[in-house]
Amino acid sequence: MKVVYPFLISFLLGQGIQAQHKPEQAYQLIKSYNAVQYKNYYLLTLFQQLPELNKMLKANGTLKKFADAKRALVNEALKNCKADISCYANALKFSAKEITEIGQELGNSYGENNALGKLVSHHLVPSGCYTLYANETPKNLLLKAWEQDANALNYTIGVYVEGNKPNYPKIDSISLNIKDKEYAELTAANASMAVQAQNELFFEPALHFALVGLELNERNDAADYEPMVSGANQPAINQIKKTDWKKYPYSVILVPGAGPEDKETALSAGGMIRCRLAAIQYQKGQAPFIVVSGGRVHPYKTKFSEAFEMKKFLIETLQIPESAIIIEPHARHTTTNMRNCVRLMFRYGIPVDQPAMVSTVKSQSYYITTVLLERCKKELGYYPYRNGKRLSDTESEFYPDTTSLQIDFDEPLDP
C-alpha cells in the first residue's frame, strides 16, 4: 500500500483550519479542453489558462532558460536514444534538482498581490485541489503544489511511457509493448512533438509527453463522460437547484459499483442488487438523489462503465427518474467511491454538513464502516469521510470530509 502523506496533516486539517484556507463551494474549476489535464495537473492548467499569470511566467528569464535547456536535452535524446524508451522519458521528466530550482524561482517571483499571489488566494486555496497543504503559508502552498504536479507528471511518464508498475498493476498497467520497435518510434514522435514551438512554458514539453502517453495507451479514463455538468449529470444538477434538503434525512444515497469479470457483461449481478437496494431507500424518501459510482475497471480495459450501466438499470428497470441520478464514472476502488462521491457533492452544491447514506451488499457495507477508513488513510493520506450510524445490514450513514478534493498525484486514471 502506498503512503502519500503523513497522518499529522490530516489530523491538523480535521481540527479546523483558518477560514481563508478552506475550499469554497462556490468556486468553479478553471478547465482546459482536456479533462485529463486539469484533473491531474490543476496548477499547471492554471499556469496556462490565467492570462496575467501566463504572461508573467513567459517573461521570466530564469524559467525561459530552463525551458531552453530542457528543449536542448530532448533534442539530444532524439538523436541518440533510438530504441531506449527510458532515455526519452528521462529527458522529459523533471529531476529532483530541476524541481527544486524551479520551485526556488517560483518562490522568488511570488508576491502577495502579483499574479502568483492571486493564483494561491483565488484558485489554489478555494479549489481545494491542494488542501493537504492548507496549513502552509501561501508561498509554501504554491511550492508544494508545484512539487506535486511535477511528481505527478513524472509518475505518469514512468508508468504510461516507460512501463513502470502502477499501484494496481492488474487494472492500471500500460497496454502497449515497450519492447516493440513500433513503440520506440511512437515514443520518439511523442518526444519530438513535445518540444514543438507551441509548448513554450517550462513545463509544457513534459505535460504534452505525459498526456500523449496516456492517450496512446487508451488511458484517458479521467475524462470519461466529461463535462458531466452539461451532459450525463445535467438533469440532476437542474434538480439540485430546486431541492429542499430539509425534507430528507440524507443528502444522497451512494451506490458503489461492482464490475463483472468478463468483457461481454455490461452490469454484474452485484451491480443490479446494489441498485435495487438503493432504489428501495430512494422510494422511502431517504434522500433526493442516488449517486452511482464506478469507472471502467473490471476486467482490464473494459469498455463498460459501472456507473453508466447502473444508471441505465435504475432508469430502465427500476423506473427511477434520471433527474434523481448522479453518475460518478471514475472511481476504481471503494476508497474512491467514497472520496469521489464527496467531491461531486461539494462541486454540485449538495450540502456537505448533512449526513449521506451508502447502500450496498452486507459484506461491503460492514467493510466500509470497519476497515475502509484505515485503507483510505494508507492510500489517500487522509479520511474522506467519517462513519455515522449503522442503519441496517446493507445501509449506513457517513459524513463527507472536503479533504476529498485533494488531487491524488499517482493515480492518473482517477486523480
N, C-alpha and C positions, 0 to 999 in steps of 0.2 A: 504494500500500500504506500502511496506517496504521502509525504508530509510537506505541505506547501508553506504554511505559515504557522508560527508559534501560537499556542493556545492563549498566551497572555494578551495578544492583540484582540482576540475575540472577547476575552473577559473584560478588557477595558471598554470595548465598544458596548458590551452588554450593560455596563454600569452607567451608561449615559454619557454622551459626548457633547461638546459645545454646540449650540443651536446652529451656528454657521457652518458646522462640519457635517450636518445631517443632509441626506439626499432629499430632494424636493419632488413631491408627487406631480407638481405642475410642470416640471422640466420636460422638455421634448428633446429626444436624442437628435443630434445632427447626423444625418445619414449620407453615405456615399452611394453611388449606383450599385455597389456590390455589398450585399448584406454580410457576406463572409468577412469582409474587411472591417466594417465598423463594429461588428460584434466582437471580433478578436482583438483589434488594434484601435481602440477608440481614440487614444491620444494622437496617434499618427494620422487618423482620419481628420481630427480637428486641426492638426498642423496643415493639412491640405485644404480644408473647407472654410476656415475662417480667414477672410481676405487680409485683414490687418496683420494677423499672425503669419500667414503665408509669406507676405511681403517682407516682414521682419526677418524671418528665417533665411529667405533667399538672399537678403542683403548682408547676412552675417559672414564676414570674410573667413573666420576660422572654420565654420561649418562648410563653407564652399570648398576650402582646401581639403577638408576631409572627404567631401563628395568626389573631388577630382582624384584624390589618391585611391579611393575605392574603385572608381571607374578604371583607373590605370591597372589596378590589381586584377580586375575582372578581365580586361583586355589581354593581360598577360596570361591569364588562365585559359582563355580561348585559344591562344597559340600553343599552349603546352600540355593541357590536361588530357586531351584525346579521349580515352575511354574511362578515365578515372573520375567517377561521379563525385567522390568526396573532395576532389581537387576543385571542382566548380563550386561545390557547396561552401567550402571554407573561404573561398574568395568573396562570396556574397554575405556570409554570416558575419555578425559582429563579434570581435574578440573581446575578452574582458577589459583589455586596455582601451579599446575603442569605446566601449560602453561608458567607462569611467571618464574618458576625456570629453566625450560629447556631453555627458552629464555635467561636468565642470563648466563647460561653455554655456549650457542652458542655465545653470545656476548663476554664472557671472552676468548673463543677459537678463535675468529675472528682475523685474521691478513691480512693486505692488500695483502701480497704476498703468503699467505698459501692457502690451498685448499678451505677454506670458502671465502677468499677474491676473489679468481679466480671464484668461484661459482657466486658471485654477478656480477663481471665485465664481465665475459664471457658468462653468461647464464641468470641470473635474469633480468638484465637491457636490453640486446639486444632482449630477447624473447618477452618483452612487457607484459608478463603474470601478472606482479605485477606493472603495470605502474602507478597506482594511488599513489604509494609511491615513484615516481621517483624524487621528490624534497627532499627526506630524504637523510641523509648520507648513504654511502654503508652499514655500520654495522646496522643502524636502518632499512634500507630496508630489510636486511636479517631477522631481528626480526619481522618486520611487515608481511613478507611472511610466517614465521613460525606460527605466531598467526592466520593468515588467513587459512592456511592448517589445523591447529589443530581445529579451529572452524568449518571448512568445514567437517572434519571427525565427529565431534560431531553432526552437523546438520544432516548428512546422517544417522547416527546411530539413532538419535532421531526420524526421520521420517520413515525410512525403516526397523527399528528393533522394536522400541517402539511404532510406530504408531501415532506419533505426527502429527499435522495438517501442511501440507506444505503451501507454499504461494498460491497455486492454487489447493485446495482440489478436485475440480470436475474432474481434469485431471491427477493429480500427486500423489494422495494418495496411501498409502500402499494397496496391494491387498490381502495379507494373513490375516487370522483372528487371532488376537493376543490373543484371549481368548480360542482358540483351544488347546487342550492338545498336539497335534502333533506339534504345532508351538513352544511350550515351549521346546520340545525335539530337534527340529531343531535349536533353538537358543542356547541351551546348547552345541550341537555338534559344532556349529559355534564358540562359545567361546573357546571350547576345542581345535579346530584346530588353533585358533588364537595364542595360546601360545605354539605351537609346536616349536621345536628347530630351524627350518629354519627361523622363524620370530625373528631374533636376535636383530636388531636395535630397539631403544627405541620406535619408532612409529609404527613398523610393526604389532604388535597384533591388534591395533585399525584400521589400514589400512585394514588388512585382514578381520576383522569383518564387516567393513563398506561395502567393495566391495562384500562380500558374501551376505550381507543383500540386496543389490541392485539386485544381481543375483537371489536370491530366489524369489524375487517379480517380476521377468522378467522386470526389470527396467534398463537394460543396454543400454538405448536409445542413450546415448552419443557416443557409439561405432558403431552405425548404419552405414553401408557402408564403415567403415574404414578398411584398409587405402585407402582413396579415391584417393590419388595421383597415386596409381598404379592400381586402379580399375575404379570406376564409372567416375572419372574426368580425367583419363589419356588422352583420346583423346583431350580434351580441353586444358589441360596443354601443350601437344605437340604443339598445335596450338598457344598458348600464346607466346611461344618462337619465333615464326615466324611472329608475328603481328606487323605491323607498326601503332602505335597508333595515329600518326599524321593524318591519313586518316579518323579518326572518331571524331565526336563532343563529344561522350560519350564513356567511357571505357566499361561499361556493362549496360544491361537492367535488372533490378531486378524485379522479379515477386513474390510477397508474396502469399503464399498458402492459400487455403480455404478448410477446411476439411468438409466432408459430415457428416450428422447427424445419419447415420445408418452404421452398421458394414459390410454390404454387398456391399456398393458402394465404388469403388476404387477412383474415381475422381469426385468431385462435379461439378455441373453446373457452379458455381462460378469459380472454378479452370480452367475449359475449357475456359470460357470467358477471364479470365486474360491471359491465354496462347495465345489466338487469338490476343488480344490487343498488347502483346509484339512481336508476330511474325510480325505484320504489321510494327512496328518500326524497327525490325531487317531487314526486306526486304527493308526498305527505306535506309538502311546503316547507321542508327544512332549509332550503336555500333557493335563490332565484336562478342560479347558474350551475351547470355541470362543466368542469374542466377535465377534458380527456387528454392524457399526457403520455407521449411515447413517440420516438422517432423511427427511422429506418434502421433497425438494429439487428434483429434476428430473422433468418440466418444471415451470414456475412454478405453484405452488399445487397440485401433485399430491396426490391423496388416498392414494397408496401410500407406505408407509414401507419404505425399503430394508432396514433391519434385520429388521423383522417378516416381510417376504417371503422374506428369506434364511433365517430360522429355519424357516419353513414348508417351504422347499425341502430344508433339511437333514434335517428330521424325516420328511417325506412321501416324498421321492425317494431320499435317501441313507441313511435309516434311522439317523440319529444320535439318541440319546436326548435328550429335552427337558431332562433334568437336567444335560446336558453343554453346554447352550447358554445364553449370556448375551446379551441384546439391549441394544444401546446405540442407541436410536432418535432421537437428537437431532443428531448431527454433520452439518454442512453442507459440510465441506471435509476434505481429507486431514489438514490440521493438527489439526482437532478429532476426526477418527477416532483419532489417536494420543493426544491430550490426554484425551478422554472415556473412552477405554479405561483409562488410568491412574487417572482419578477413580473409576471403578467398582471397579477392583481395590482401591483404598485403602478405599473405603466398604464393600465387601463382605468385607473381611478376607482378601483374597488377598495373599500375600507380595509386597512391592514391592522386596525386596532380591534377588529371583531373576529371571533373565532371562525375557523373554517373546518370543514369535515373531510375526512378521507374515507372512501368506501371501496373495499376490495375483499378478496377472499381471506378467510380466517388466518392462514399462515402468514401472509404478508402483512395483514393488519397488526398482528402481535409483533412481528418483526419491526415494523415502523415505530411502535411505541416502546420497544425494549432495547433493540440492538442498533437501529439505524442511526441514531444521533451520534454515537461514537464513531461509526463509519464515516459520517459526514465530516466530523472534526478531522479525521485522518486524511480524507481525500480532498476535501474542500478547504479545510483550515478554519472552519467555524461551524456554528449550528444554524442552519437556515430556518429553523422553526423550533418551537417548544411544544411539548405534548400538553394536551388538556385532558379532559375526562374520557374514559372508555365508555362508549355508548352501547356497544353490542360486540359480538364476536367478529363482526365484519365492518364496524364503524367506530371511528374515534375522532376526537376533535384536536385541532392543532392551532397554534398561534404563529402567524408569519413573523419572520425577522428580516428586516430590509438589508441586512448584511448580504443577503442573497444576490444583490445587484452586482457584487464584486465579480469582475471578469476572471475566468479560470484560464491562466496563460498556457497550460499544457494539455488542453482539450479542444483543439481547433474545430472539431466537428460539432461541438456544443460548448462554447466557451462561457 
